Amino acid sequence: MRRGLLLLCLCLGQGALAQEIDRSPLPPANPRLAGVMAAAPAELAVSAKVDPTADTAPQGSILLSSLRPVPRPKALTAGLAALKATSNAPGLDLSGKAPDDGIELAAMPPPSKKEERKKKRDMASKKGSVCGVASIKGQEIAPIRSKVKGCGVDDPVAITSVGGVRLSQAATVDCSIAKALDRWVEEVAQPAFNGNLVEMRVAAHYSCRSRNNVKGAKISEHGKGRAIDIAAFVLSNGNVLTVAENYNKLLRRIYKAGCGYFMTTLGPGSDGYHEDHFHFDTSARQGGAYCR
């Protein structure tokens, strides 16, 4: 009798517990997904398989034919896309993609001054340039003819700046000396002045005369448009270094380096005629450069 009462109480307790669980509240439905989920079961049923051993399948039960995930229903995908489009939450990302950190620019070394100058010249328009070099500015002029044998220039140009450095006056020369001067400024003079060279003062360019103005001497390279004389260098702070008064270590260094760019270099101490300027030329002399 006592055992029967105990079993009766146990059964009644389990029923009450089950009844309590059944009465537990479900999570509230999301009103924004209600329309989406309503269309989803019809598509899920296509990929579902009812247990053939059961007389009737329990309502709402779906047995999958494999362990592979079921493709997301088209209606659910479209609904989520609509939610994403209408969401006003800042920073919300439903794409599932990892953020792109980009390139760490701090690890990239800054360009050197020489690279910056070259880039600016390459990007600059060739308008106003001559000799096929963007950094040589000036204009082409008519051929120069002379009654004096040995004088004249077939393809002269009047250059106003080379390597981004202006000339104090337009210099009439041919392209051989223009190109050599441009390279010397870019690779020697400008770096020596830490990029602060803004102007070179021209003492002489084309002139039909004899060498050093000596009567009876050969025609100077100036008379052929293949020479230029530089007397001073003007810096961005306004300082002027003249060959006559400031022939210091720096000017001596850039003068000596000119031997690798010109066929002839003459300056202070060379022959007594070039104490106040640098003479650079691109003569057609045989036997190599003449540097004094």
Summary of the structure (lengths in Angstrom):
residues: 292
radius of gyration: 45.0
end to end distance: 134.8
largest distance: 153.1
contacts: 720
relative contact order: 0.07
helix: 34%
strand: 21%
